[in-house]
Amino acid sequence: MFPFTRTNLHLLICSIVFVSASIRADDVYVSLEMGTSETKANMKSKHTHIRSDQSLTANALSDSDFSRLKLGKYLTPSFRAYSYVQISDSDDIDYKHFSSHQLSSGSSPQDIKIREKITVAKRDYELGLGSDYIYSLNERWSLSTGANIGMYASKVDFANEVKLRNIKGLRSLRENIGTNSANQGLTAGVNLGIGYDISDKWQIATGARYSLMHGNTHQLQYFGHKVDYSFKDATQYHLNASYRF
């Protein structure tokens, strides 16, 4: 659920006021947009090298599917403004990682077998405002370019069940050291698109968007160290259908 801090609440109120004014006016439109997002992921760990499975996790969390619902108004034939909400989902990850650790115990070192059972899921939310400039190529085809700004909320559900074996004098130990991570901040994007008017009411379009998410970093706990995953910028490709009232 989108976290309602004071900043987010102010943004939501502005969006509602904008939408309410648009609904009472002519040339209102609603648009449903669906697509895929490719995020550039950066990784950092202070304690050890990056494991191969952690790199694969970063790659998996970088790709997601998203849906964006827009409600707006054509202020002129060439300019429109809108408010939007967006939900993005990455694929769930579930795997096991095996390693060993040498423990000094008395006069002889002891090798401990370690199994990590890891599950990861990531979801992002956005709420914001945007506008587009439209250039008509002919009666049916048009090009658009625009920008948006808003707030995002990002959540990673992370579980890491660690099992230690071969501990002298003790049974196997099992503990979930994973903790969820969540953050929020400002997001902004620019987009390009091409649209086709099926009729006076319906339009279909496709395009691409480049988005920035300020401070979108998640820290996940693995056995013996933590890894920071940063997802700061994304390229989104989308298809949408719009209905003009």
C-alpha positions as CSV (number, residue, x, y, z in Angstrom):
1,M,0.0,0.0,0.0
2,F,1.2,3.5,-0.8
3,P,2.6,5.1,2.4
4,F,0.7,8.3,3.2
5,T,3.3,10.7,4.7
6,R,2.6,14.4,4.8
7,T,4.4,15.0,1.5
8,N,2.5,12.2,-0.2
9,L,-0.8,13.4,1.2
10,H,-0.2,16.9,-0.2
11,L,0.6,15.4,-3.6
12,L,-2.5,13.2,-3.5
13,I,-4.7,16.2,-2.6
14,C,-3.3,18.2,-5.5
15,S,-4.0,15.3,-7.8
16,I,-7.6,14.9,-6.6
17,V,-8.2,18.7,-7.1
18,F,-6.8,18.5,-10.6
19,V,-8.9,15.4,-11.5
20,S,-12.0,16.9,-10.0
21,A,-11.6,20.1,-12.1
22,S,-11.0,18.0,-15.2
23,I,-14.1,15.9,-14.8
24,R,-16.3,18.9,-14.9
25,A,-14.7,20.2,-18.1
26,D,-14.8,19.0,-21.7
27,D,-12.1,17.0,-23.5
28,V,-11.5,14.8,-20.5
29,Y,-9.7,11.5,-21.3
30,V,-8.8,8.3,-19.4
31,S,-5.9,6.1,-20.5
32,L,-4.7,2.6,-19.4
33,E,-1.0,2.0,-20.1
34,M,0.7,-1.4,-19.8
35,G,4.3,-2.3,-20.4
36,T,7.7,-3.5,-19.3
37,S,10.4,-1.7,-17.3
38,E,14.2,-2.2,-17.5
39,T,16.0,-0.7,-14.4
40,K,19.7,-0.2,-14.1
41,A,20.7,-2.0,-10.8
42,N,23.9,-1.1,-8.9
43,M,25.2,-3.3,-6.1
44,K,27.5,-2.6,-3.2
45,S,28.8,-4.6,-0.2
46,K,31.2,-3.4,2.5
47,H,32.1,-6.8,3.9
48,T,32.8,-9.2,1.0
49,H,32.7,-9.7,-2.8
50,I,29.4,-9.9,-4.6
51,R,28.2,-13.5,-5.0
52,S,27.0,-14.7,-8.4
53,D,23.5,-15.4,-7.0
54,Q,23.3,-11.9,-5.7
55,S,24.1,-10.5,-9.2
56,L,21.4,-12.8,-10.6
57,T,18.9,-11.4,-8.0
58,A,19.8,-7.8,-9.0
59,N,19.1,-8.7,-12.7
60,A,15.8,-10.3,-11.9
61,L,14.6,-7.4,-9.8
62,S,15.6,-5.0,-12.5
63,D,12.9,-6.2,-14.9
64,S,9.3,-5.7,-14.1
65,D,5.8,-5.3,-15.7
66,F,3.8,-2.2,-14.9
67,S,0.3,-0.8,-15.3
68,R,-0.4,3.0,-15.3
69,L,-3.8,4.6,-15.2
70,K,-4.1,8.2,-16.3
71,L,-7.0,10.7,-16.0
72,G,-6.5,14.0,-17.7
73,K,-7.7,16.8,-19.9
74,Y,-6.9,18.3,-23.3
75,L,-6.2,22.0,-22.5
76,T,-5.6,22.7,-26.2
77,P,-5.6,20.4,-29.3
78,S,-1.8,20.2,-28.8
79,F,-1.4,20.0,-25.1
80,R,-2.8,17.8,-22.4
81,A,-2.3,17.3,-18.6
82,Y,-3.0,14.4,-16.4
83,S,-2.7,12.7,-13.0
84,Y,-1.6,9.1,-12.8
85,V,-1.1,6.0,-10.6
86,Q,1.2,3.2,-11.4
87,I,2.0,-0.3,-10.0
88,S,5.1,-2.3,-11.0
89,D,5.9,-5.9,-10.2
90,S,9.1,-7.9,-10.6
91,D,9.2,-11.6,-10.8
92,D,9.4,-13.5,-7.5
93,I,12.8,-15.2,-6.9
94,D,13.2,-18.4,-4.9
95,Y,16.5,-20.3,-4.6
96,K,19.0,-21.9,-2.3
97,H,22.7,-21.0,-1.8
98,F,25.3,-23.4,-0.3
99,S,28.6,-22.4,1.2
100,S,31.1,-23.3,4.0
101,H,32.8,-21.4,6.7
102,Q,35.8,-22.3,8.8
103,L,35.3,-21.8,12.5
104,S,38.2,-21.9,15.0
105,S,37.2,-24.2,17.8
106,G,39.9,-25.1,20.3
107,S,43.0,-26.6,18.7
108,S,41.4,-27.7,15.4
109,P,39.4,-25.6,12.9
110,Q,35.9,-26.8,12.0
111,D,34.2,-26.4,8.7
112,I,30.5,-25.4,9.0
113,K,28.1,-26.1,6.2
114,I,25.7,-23.2,5.4
115,R,22.5,-23.3,3.4
116,E,20.6,-20.1,2.7
117,K,17.0,-20.5,1.4
118,I,16.2,-17.1,-0.1
119,T,12.9,-15.6,-1.4
120,V,12.7,-12.1,-2.9
121,A,9.7,-10.1,-4.3
122,K,9.7,-6.4,-5.3
123,R,6.8,-4.0,-6.0
124,D,6.9,-0.3,-6.8
125,Y,4.1,2.3,-6.7
126,E,3.9,5.8,-8.2
127,L,1.5,8.7,-7.9
128,G,2.0,11.9,-9.8
129,L,1.2,14.5,-12.5
130,G,2.3,14.9,-16.1
131,S,1.7,16.7,-19.4
132,D,2.2,16.0,-23.1
133,Y,2.7,18.0,-26.2
134,I,1.1,16.5,-29.3
135,Y,2.2,17.0,-32.9
136,S,-0.3,15.9,-35.5
137,L,1.2,14.1,-38.5
138,N,-2.2,13.8,-40.3
139,E,-5.8,13.1,-39.4
140,R,-5.0,9.8,-37.7
141,W,-1.4,9.7,-36.7
142,S,0.4,11.9,-34.1
143,L,3.6,12.2,-32.1
144,S,3.8,13.1,-28.4
145,T,6.5,14.1,-26.0
146,G,6.1,15.0,-22.3
147,A,7.2,14.7,-18.7
148,N,5.9,13.7,-15.4
149,I,6.8,14.2,-11.7
150,G,5.5,12.4,-8.6
151,M,6.3,10.2,-5.6
152,Y,7.3,6.6,-5.6
153,A,7.1,3.9,-2.9
154,S,9.2,0.8,-3.3
155,K,9.0,-2.4,-1.2
156,V,11.1,-5.6,-1.3
157,D,9.9,-8.7,0.6
158,F,13.0,-10.6,1.6
159,A,13.3,-13.9,3.5
160,N,16.6,-15.7,4.1
161,E,16.3,-18.9,6.1
162,V,19.9,-19.9,7.2
163,K,20.7,-23.4,8.3
164,L,24.1,-24.2,9.9
165,R,25.3,-27.8,10.0
166,N,28.3,-29.8,11.2
167,I,28.6,-27.7,14.4
168,K,30.5,-29.8,16.9
169,G,28.4,-30.6,20.0
170,L,25.3,-28.9,18.6
171,R,22.4,-29.8,16.4
172,S,21.8,-27.9,13.2
173,L,20.8,-24.3,13.7
174,R,18.1,-22.7,11.6
175,E,17.1,-19.0,11.6
176,N,15.5,-16.5,9.3
177,I,17.8,-13.5,9.0
178,G,16.0,-11.8,6.2
179,T,14.1,-8.5,6.7
180,N,11.9,-6.5,4.4
181,S,13.0,-3.2,2.9
182,A,10.9,-0.2,2.0
183,N,11.7,3.4,0.9
184,Q,10.1,6.3,-0.9
185,G,11.1,9.5,-2.7
186,L,10.7,11.7,-5.7
187,T,10.4,10.3,-9.3
188,A,10.5,12.1,-12.6
189,G,10.4,11.0,-16.2
190,V,10.3,12.1,-19.8
191,N,8.6,10.2,-22.6
192,L,8.1,9.9,-26.4
193,G,5.2,8.2,-28.2
194,I,3.3,7.7,-31.4
195,G,-0.5,7.5,-31.5
196,Y,-3.2,6.4,-33.8
197,D,-6.8,7.7,-33.6
198,I,-9.2,4.8,-34.2
199,S,-12.1,7.2,-33.9
200,D,-13.0,10.6,-32.4
201,K,-13.2,8.9,-29.0
202,W,-10.6,6.1,-29.0
203,Q,-6.8,6.2,-29.5
204,I,-4.1,3.6,-29.2
205,A,-0.4,4.5,-28.7
206,T,3.0,3.1,-28.0
207,G,6.2,4.7,-26.7
208,A,9.1,4.8,-24.3
209,R,9.8,6.6,-21.0
210,Y,13.0,7.3,-19.1
211,S,12.4,7.6,-15.3
212,L,14.6,8.5,-12.3
213,M,13.8,7.5,-8.7
214,H,15.8,9.4,-6.1
215,G,17.2,7.3,-3.3
216,N,15.7,4.0,-4.4
217,T,18.1,1.7,-2.5
218,H,17.3,-1.6,-0.6
219,Q,19.7,-3.3,1.8
220,L,19.3,-7.1,2.1
221,Q,20.9,-9.4,4.7
222,Y,22.8,-12.4,3.6
223,F,24.9,-14.7,5.8
224,G,27.8,-12.7,7.1
225,H,27.2,-9.5,5.2
226,K,24.7,-7.1,3.7
227,V,24.3,-6.0,0.1
228,D,22.8,-2.7,-1.1
229,Y,20.7,-2.8,-4.3
230,S,20.1,0.6,-6.0
231,F,17.4,1.0,-8.6
232,K,17.7,4.6,-9.6
233,D,16.7,4.9,-13.3
234,A,14.5,2.9,-15.6
235,T,13.6,2.7,-19.3
236,Q,9.9,1.7,-19.8
237,Y,8.3,0.5,-23.0
238,H,4.5,0.7,-23.1
239,L,1.3,0.3,-25.0
240,N,-1.9,2.2,-24.1
241,A,-5.5,2.8,-25.0
242,S,-7.2,6.1,-24.4
243,Y,-10.9,7.1,-24.4
244,R,-11.8,10.8,-24.8
245,F,-15.1,12.0,-23.4
